[in-house]
Amino acid sequence: MKPAPEPTPLTVTLRWDDGDIQSVGRLGYIDRVARFEYDNGFLTAGLEISPVHHRVSNAPGPIRPYDHTVFNGLHGVFNDSLPDGWGRLLVDRRARELGIDPATLTPLDRLAWVGDRGIGALCYAPDANVWHEADSALDLDRLARDARGVLAGHVSDVIAELGGLGGSPAGARPKVMVAIDRHDNAVYGPTPPGSDHRHYLVKFRGTEDPEDAANIEQAYADMARAAGVRVPETRLVAGNSGLHYFASRRFDRHGTKRLHAHCASGLLYADFRLPSLDYSGLIALTRSVTRDRREVAAMFALAAFNVLAHNRDDHARQFTFLMARDGFWRLAPGYDLTFSPGPGGEHSTTVLGEGRRIARDHLLELGKYADLGAAEAERIVGRVAEAVADWDRFARQWDVGTASRTRIAAALGPQDVP
């Protein structure tokens, strides 16, 4: 049997705005290992798309991945553009509809399917768009029903539409990328939305989510704001049926402008499916990437919130850094902040090696890694604890059901942080 032909090399660009597209380099794939070569012009631009393992100053000629065993031979920064969970499910289902065995799709094939529709500013050409992208007003209730059908194993013409709406984001829960105005009118399509629309990710319930999952996540978003955690604008969007869906404003889009996004998984070559990080390492990463003490303190506050609010699905893809056109990095707002028991009842990311019974003393010790004084660490942890203690108020405000409200309140008790 002849080996499968190597995929066509991809041109990689940063699309900062509709009229500002910066060439980055060329990406190839040989013998199941990617090679990337920066364009000469980008080498002198003063920008770093992956400042931990792939700095421009260390780039003479084709660059192999730092660890080719982690992301199927792909560089971490480009793997960040690929969907997982829901998005990967849609890609695989669509491939089968087109008569393609998903197992034969290389990482470059999958990047070509992302094209210029991914999270962040990185774009890939030639673009192999296999989705349906007609301009339309969206029926969120119908899309939610279609998403449940896909999760149940049904394959139909909704795959191509859902893929166009949500084939690139990461995360397990079904979601779509849309533009919403203040009246909850959601639109999608190749035509740019009006000036009164903003870019959002809208989530639908997964197969194991409670009926009030959207209400819980909105209550958590408000609780995180009160705790001093940086979070994006969020809202509950009503469908025609009156059902509500959790919507989070995209932090990688500001109108037509884009920001480059790179998560801890890709930066560190950490497989998010395996608990492999500690918050002390994330704090060190934040310091290295942003060189800004305020961003380090923001990571510490996010760590404290995840611990005290029992958000244990805090894996390596849940922490993202953003780079603007000027090359400066900052920590992205917290996202996917909701109640989660975690793998095996533990945090995916530990605190100084502890994943289950993380005490207040663990958090205060972590503050030292963030170069916080004892008083400042106490203040941040105290503010988070005060907000979490007010869970019942946030839950009632957003109509979280009695069962969920009680179940979560019990988990937020003193057994976690004495």
C-alpha positions as CSV (number, residue, x, y, z in Angstrom):
1,M,0.0,0.0,0.0
2,K,1.3,3.4,-0.9
3,P,1.7,5.9,1.9
4,A,-0.8,8.8,1.9
5,P,0.5,11.9,0.2
6,E,1.8,14.6,2.5
7,P,-0.7,17.4,2.9
8,T,-0.3,20.7,1.0
9,P,1.8,23.2,3.0
10,L,-0.2,26.0,4.6
11,T,0.4,29.7,4.6
12,V,0.0,31.1,8.1
13,T,-1.0,34.7,8.6
14,L,-2.2,36.9,11.4
15,R,-5.4,38.7,10.5
16,W,-5.4,41.7,12.8
17,D,-8.2,43.4,10.9
18,D,-9.9,43.1,7.5
19,G,-7.3,45.3,5.9
20,D,-4.3,44.3,8.1
21,I,-3.1,40.8,7.3
22,Q,0.4,40.0,8.3
23,S,2.3,37.0,6.8
24,V,3.9,34.8,9.4
25,G,5.3,31.8,7.6
26,R,4.8,28.4,6.0
27,L,3.7,25.2,7.7
28,G,4.4,21.7,6.3
29,Y,3.9,18.2,7.5
30,I,6.4,15.4,6.7
31,D,6.5,11.9,8.2
32,R,3.8,12.9,10.7
33,V,5.9,15.8,12.1
34,A,5.2,19.5,11.2
35,R,7.9,21.9,10.1
36,F,7.3,25.7,10.3
37,E,9.4,28.4,8.8
38,Y,8.9,32.1,9.6
39,D,8.8,34.6,6.7
40,N,11.8,36.9,6.6
41,G,9.6,39.9,7.1
42,F,8.1,38.4,10.3
43,L,11.5,37.7,11.7
44,T,12.1,41.4,11.9
45,A,8.6,42.4,13.0
46,G,9.4,42.2,16.7
47,L,6.5,39.9,17.4
48,E,6.4,36.5,19.1
49,I,3.5,34.2,18.4
50,S,4.7,31.5,20.8
51,P,7.2,33.1,23.3
52,V,8.1,30.0,25.4
53,H,9.5,27.4,23.0
54,H,9.4,29.0,19.6
55,R,10.9,32.5,20.0
56,V,11.8,34.2,16.7
57,S,15.4,34.6,17.9
58,N,15.7,30.8,17.9
59,A,14.3,30.3,14.4
60,P,17.1,29.7,11.8
61,G,15.3,27.6,9.2
62,P,12.5,25.1,9.6
63,I,11.3,24.6,13.2
64,R,10.1,21.3,14.5
65,P,7.6,21.1,17.4
66,Y,9.2,21.3,20.9
67,D,7.6,17.9,21.6
68,H,6.2,16.1,18.6
69,T,4.5,13.4,20.7
70,V,1.9,15.7,22.3
71,F,-0.2,17.2,19.4
72,N,0.2,14.6,16.7
73,G,3.4,16.2,15.5
74,L,2.0,19.8,15.4
75,H,3.4,22.9,17.1
76,G,1.5,23.9,20.2
77,V,0.6,27.4,18.9
78,F,-1.0,25.9,15.8
79,N,-2.7,23.1,17.8
80,D,-4.5,25.9,19.7
81,S,-6.3,26.7,16.5
82,L,-7.8,23.2,16.3
83,P,-11.1,22.4,18.0
84,D,-11.5,19.6,20.6
85,G,-14.6,18.1,22.1
86,W,-17.7,19.5,20.3
87,G,-15.8,21.1,17.4
88,R,-13.8,18.0,16.7
89,L,-17.0,15.9,16.8
90,L,-18.5,18.1,14.1
91,V,-15.3,17.9,11.9
92,D,-15.3,14.1,12.2
93,R,-19.0,13.8,11.4
94,R,-18.7,16.2,8.4
95,A,-15.7,14.2,7.1
96,R,-17.7,11.0,7.1
97,E,-20.6,12.9,5.2
98,L,-18.0,13.8,2.6
99,G,-16.8,10.2,2.3
100,I,-13.5,10.9,4.2
101,D,-12.3,8.7,7.0
102,P,-11.5,11.1,9.9
103,A,-8.5,9.1,10.8
104,T,-6.9,10.1,7.6
105,L,-7.1,13.8,8.3
106,T,-3.7,15.2,9.3
107,P,-3.4,18.2,11.6
108,L,-2.8,20.4,8.5
109,D,-6.0,19.1,6.9
110,R,-7.9,20.1,10.0
111,L,-6.2,23.5,10.1
112,A,-7.3,24.0,6.5
113,W,-10.8,23.3,7.6
114,V,-10.5,26.0,10.2
115,G,-9.1,28.5,7.6
116,D,-9.8,32.0,8.9
117,R,-12.7,31.1,11.2
118,G,-10.7,30.0,14.3
119,I,-10.3,31.6,17.7
120,G,-7.7,34.3,17.7
121,A,-5.9,35.9,14.8
122,L,-4.1,33.0,13.2
123,C,-5.4,32.0,9.7
124,Y,-4.5,29.2,7.4
125,A,-4.6,29.0,3.6
126,P,-5.5,27.4,1.3
127,D,-8.8,27.3,3.1
128,A,-10.8,24.1,2.7
129,N,-14.2,25.4,3.8
130,V,-16.6,22.5,4.0
131,W,-19.3,24.3,6.0
132,H,-22.6,26.1,5.1
133,E,-22.3,29.8,5.8
134,A,-25.5,31.4,4.5
135,D,-26.5,34.8,6.0
136,S,-29.5,34.3,8.3
137,A,-31.1,35.1,11.5
138,L,-30.6,32.2,13.9
139,D,-33.2,30.1,15.7
140,L,-31.2,29.2,18.9
141,D,-33.9,26.7,20.0
142,R,-33.6,24.8,16.7
143,L,-29.8,24.8,16.9
144,A,-30.0,23.5,20.5
145,R,-32.2,20.7,19.3
146,D,-29.9,20.0,16.4
147,A,-26.9,19.9,18.7
148,R,-28.6,17.4,21.0
149,G,-29.3,15.3,18.0
150,V,-25.7,15.3,17.0
151,L,-24.6,14.3,20.5
152,A,-27.1,11.5,20.3
153,G,-25.4,10.2,17.1
154,H,-27.7,11.5,14.4
155,V,-26.0,12.7,11.2
156,S,-27.9,15.0,8.8
157,D,-27.6,18.2,7.0
158,V,-27.4,20.1,10.3
159,I,-23.8,19.1,10.6
160,A,-22.6,21.5,7.9
161,E,-24.6,24.4,9.4
162,L,-23.5,23.7,13.0
163,G,-19.9,23.3,11.8
164,G,-20.0,26.7,10.2
165,L,-21.3,28.2,13.5
166,G,-19.1,26.3,15.9
167,G,-16.6,24.0,14.2
168,S,-13.5,25.7,15.6
169,P,-14.0,26.5,19.4
170,A,-12.6,24.2,22.0
171,G,-14.6,22.7,24.8
172,A,-16.9,19.7,25.2
173,R,-20.3,21.5,25.3
174,P,-22.1,22.4,22.0
175,K,-21.7,26.0,21.1
176,V,-22.0,28.5,18.3
177,M,-20.2,31.7,17.4
178,V,-22.6,34.4,16.6
179,A,-23.2,38.2,16.7
180,I,-25.9,39.4,19.1
181,D,-27.5,42.8,19.5
182,R,-29.0,44.2,22.8
183,H,-32.4,42.8,21.8
184,D,-31.0,39.2,21.7
185,N,-31.2,39.1,18.0
186,A,-28.5,36.6,16.9
187,V,-27.1,36.6,13.3
188,Y,-24.4,34.8,11.5
189,G,-23.0,34.8,8.0
190,P,-20.2,36.1,5.8
191,T,-21.7,39.6,5.8
192,P,-20.2,41.6,8.7
193,P,-22.8,42.2,11.4
194,G,-24.1,45.7,12.2
195,S,-22.4,48.1,14.5
196,D,-24.9,47.3,17.3
197,H,-23.9,43.6,17.3
198,R,-21.1,42.0,19.4
199,H,-19.3,38.7,18.9
200,Y,-20.4,36.0,21.4
201,L,-20.0,32.3,22.1
202,V,-23.4,30.8,22.9
203,K,-23.5,27.4,24.7
204,F,-26.1,24.7,24.6
205,R,-26.5,22.0,27.2
206,G,-24.4,18.8,26.9
207,T,-25.9,15.4,27.5
208,E,-25.0,15.3,31.2
209,D,-25.7,19.0,32.0
210,P,-28.6,19.9,34.3
211,E,-31.5,21.8,32.7
212,D,-30.3,25.0,34.5
213,A,-26.7,24.8,33.3
214,A,-26.9,28.2,31.6
215,N,-28.3,29.8,34.7
216,I,-25.6,28.2,36.8
217,E,-22.8,29.5,34.5
218,Q,-24.3,33.0,34.5
219,A,-24.5,33.0,38.3
220,Y,-20.9,31.9,38.4
221,A,-19.9,34.7,36.1
222,D,-21.5,37.3,38.4
223,M,-19.9,35.6,41.4
224,A,-16.5,35.7,39.7
225,R,-16.9,39.5,39.0
226,A,-17.8,40.1,42.6
227,A,-14.7,38.0,43.6
228,G,-12.5,40.4,41.6
229,V,-11.8,37.9,38.8
230,R,-11.4,39.2,35.3
231,V,-14.3,37.8,33.2
232,P,-15.9,38.7,29.8
233,E,-19.3,40.2,29.4
234,T,-21.9,37.5,29.8
235,R,-25.6,37.2,29.4
236,L,-28.5,34.8,29.1
237,V,-30.0,34.9,25.6
238,A,-33.6,33.9,25.2
239,G,-34.7,31.7,22.3
240,N,-38.2,31.9,20.8
241,S,-39.4,29.3,23.2
242,G,-38.4,31.3,26.2
243,L,-35.5,28.9,27.0
244,H,-32.3,30.7,27.9
245,Y,-28.7,30.1,26.7
246,F,-25.5,31.2,28.2
247,A,-23.6,33.7,26.0
248,S,-20.1,34.9,26.6
249,R,-18.6,37.8,24.7
250,R,-15.5,36.7,22.7
251,F,-12.4,38.2,24.1
252,D,-10.5,37.6,20.8
253,R,-12.7,39.9,18.8
254,H,-13.4,43.7,18.9
255,G,-15.6,44.5,15.9
256,T,-13.4,43.5,12.9
257,K,-10.2,43.6,14.9
258,R,-8.7,40.4,16.3
259,L,-6.2,39.4,19.0
260,H,-3.8,36.5,18.8
261,A,-4.8,33.8,21.4
262,H,-2.5,31.1,22.8
263,C,-3.4,28.9,25.7
264,A,-1.3,27.3,28.4
265,S,-1.7,23.9,26.7
266,G,-0.1,25.1,23.5
267,L,2.5,27.3,25.2
268,L,3.8,24.5,27.4
269,Y,3.0,21.5,25.3
270,A,0.7,20.2,28.0
271,D,-1.9,17.7,27.0
272,F,-5.1,19.1,28.5
273,R,-6.6,15.6,28.7
274,L,-4.1,14.8,31.4
275,P,-3.8,16.6,34.8
276,S,-0.3,18.0,34.2
277,L,-0.2,21.5,35.6
278,D,0.2,23.3,38.9
279,Y,-1.0,26.8,39.6
280,S,2.5,27.7,40.6
281,G,3.6,26.9,37.1
282,L,0.8,28.9,35.6
283,I,1.8,31.9,37.7
284,A,5.4,31.5,36.4
285,L,4.1,31.2,32.9
286,T,2.0,34.4,33.3
287,R,5.0,36.3,34.6
288,S,7.2,35.0,31.7
289,V,4.7,35.8,28.9
290,T,3.2,39.1,30.2
291,R,6.0,40.5,32.3
292,D,3.3,42.4,34.2
293,R,2.7,42.0,37.9
294,R,-0.9,42.9,37.5
295,E,-1.5,39.9,35.2
296,V,0.2,37.6,37.7
297,A,-2.1,38.8,40.4
298,A,-5.0,38.2,38.0
299,M,-3.9,34.6,37.5
300,F,-3.7,34.2,41.3
301,A,-7.2,35.5,41.7
302,L,-8.5,33.1,39.1
303,A,-6.7,30.2,40.8
304,A,-8.3,31.2,44.2
305,F,-11.8,31.4,42.5
306,N,-11.5,28.0,40.8
307,V,-10.5,26.4,44.1
308,L,-13.1,28.1,46.3
309,A,-15.9,27.9,43.8
310,H,-15.3,24.2,43.1
311,N,-14.5,24.7,39.4
312,R,-12.3,21.6,39.0
313,D,-12.3,21.3,35.2
314,D,-9.3,23.7,35.3
315,H,-7.2,22.0,32.6
316,A,-4.5,23.5,30.4
317,R,-6.9,24.8,27.7
318,Q,-8.8,26.9,30.3
319,F,-6.1,29.5,30.6
320,T,-5.4,31.7,27.6
321,F,-3.1,34.6,26.8
322,L,-3.8,37.4,24.3
323,M,-1.4,39.3,22.2
324,A,-2.4,42.6,20.5
325,R,-0.9,44.1,17.3
326,D,1.7,45.9,19.4
327,G,3.1,42.6,20.7
328,F,2.1,43.0,24.3
329,W,0.6,40.0,26.1
330,R,-2.0,39.8,28.8
331,L,-4.0,37.2,30.5
332,A,-7.4,36.6,28.9
333,P,-10.5,36.8,31.0
334,G,-11.6,33.7,32.8
335,Y,-14.0,31.4,30.9
336,D,-15.8,28.2,31.5
337,L,-16.2,29.2,35.1
338,T,-18.9,26.9,36.5
339,F,-19.4,24.2,39.1
340,S,-17.4,21.1,38.1
341,P,-16.5,18.0,40.2
342,G,-13.3,17.5,38.1
343,P,-11.6,14.3,37.1
344,G,-11.8,11.8,39.9
345,G,-13.1,14.5,42.2
346,E,-9.9,16.5,41.9
347,H,-8.7,19.7,40.2
348,S,-7.0,19.2,36.8
349,T,-4.5,21.8,38.0
350,T,-3.1,21.4,41.4
351,V,-2.1,23.9,44.0
352,L,1.4,23.2,45.2
353,G,0.8,19.5,44.5
354,E,-2.6,19.2,46.2
355,G,-5.6,18.5,44.0
356,R,-8.5,17.7,46.3
357,R,-8.3,19.2,49.8
358,I,-6.9,22.6,49.0
359,A,-6.8,24.6,52.2
360,R,-6.6,28.4,52.6
361,D,-3.0,28.0,53.6
362,H,-2.2,26.4,50.2
363,L,-3.6,29.5,48.5
364,L,-1.7,31.9,50.7
365,E,1.5,29.9,50.1
366,L,0.7,30.1,46.3
367,G,0.6,33.9,46.7
368,K,4.3,33.9,47.5
369,Y,4.9,32.4,44.0
370,A,3.0,35.3,42.6
371,D,5.3,37.7,44.5
372,L,2.3,38.9,46.5
373,G,2.8,40.2,50.0
374,A,0.9,38.3,52.8
375,A,-1.6,41.1,53.2
376,E,-2.3,41.3,49.4
377,A,-2.7,37.6,49.1
378,E,-5.1,37.6,52.1
379,R,-7.1,40.4,50.6
380,I,-7.5,38.6,47.2
381,V,-8.4,35.2,48.8
382,G,-10.7,37.0,51.3
383,R,-12.6,38.8,48.5
384,V,-13.0,35.5,46.6
385,A,-14.2,33.7,49.7
386,E,-16.7,36.4,50.5
387,A,-18.2,36.3,47.0
388,V,-18.4,32.4,47.0
389,A,-20.1,32.6,50.4
390,D,-22.8,34.6,48.7
391,W,-23.6,31.8,46.2
392,D,-27.2,31.5,47.2
393,R,-27.9,35.2,46.3
394,F,-26.3,34.9,42.9
395,A,-28.1,31.6,42.3
396,R,-31.5,33.0,43.2
397,Q,-30.9,36.1,41.1
398,W,-30.5,33.9,38.0
399,D,-33.2,31.3,38.8
400,V,-30.9,28.4,39.5
401,G,-33.1,25.5,40.5
402,T,-33.4,24.4,44.1
403,A,-31.6,21.1,43.5
404,S,-28.6,22.7,41.8
405,R,-28.5,25.5,44.3
406,T,-28.4,23.1,47.2
407,R,-26.0,20.7,45.6
408,I,-23.5,23.4,44.8
409,A,-23.8,25.1,48.2
410,A,-22.9,21.8,49.9
411,A,-19.8,21.5,47.8
412,L,-18.7,25.0,48.6
413,G,-18.6,24.2,52.3
414,P,-15.7,24.1,54.7
415,Q,-14.5,20.6,53.7
416,D,-12.6,22.2,50.8
417,V,-11.0,25.2,52.6
418,P,-11.0,25.0,56.4
